[in-house]
């Protein structure tokens, strides 16, 4: 059975998408999805133009059908008038053309019906493709969310590893020891200053008592 245009597009664009996602999602899922979305949007735009063109053909068939019906009825009436007037030649010509237009009516009715079915089928498949594109947009957002979480978790893990690493603890111990030495120095200086002050006061009192 020969595939329609949209069936081929669906096979190439949609089925290939999901198979590619299964094998390449780990490599660069967002970039892959973006590419398929761009391709899908272009295909939808092209198919919409084809559907519009087919819908125009349907209208043209209807116009031709109405014209053929009108001419078939018109020639049949003219044949009747010519027969009543005894104009055999005119009557025969009118009858022949009436038969011709009646055949055209039958042919155009079939063509119009077929085109109408095709337009309906194409429109349904076009809507199906648009829905698939919506699913792809949702899939992209899902993958973007997963990618963001994965990147955040990786950075958190890396940071925690650096913070909790042995070198970090050693560095903190060095800094703590430096601060402890400064604190001792400050206390020692404060005690020394206090001792010197007391001796100076004693010396002053001794001098005053002499």
PyMOL commands that set and color helices and strands:
alter all, ss='L'
color gray80, all
select helices_A, chain A and resi 5-85+88-164+166-209
alter helices_A, ss='H'
color red, helices_A
deselect
rebuild
show_as cartoon
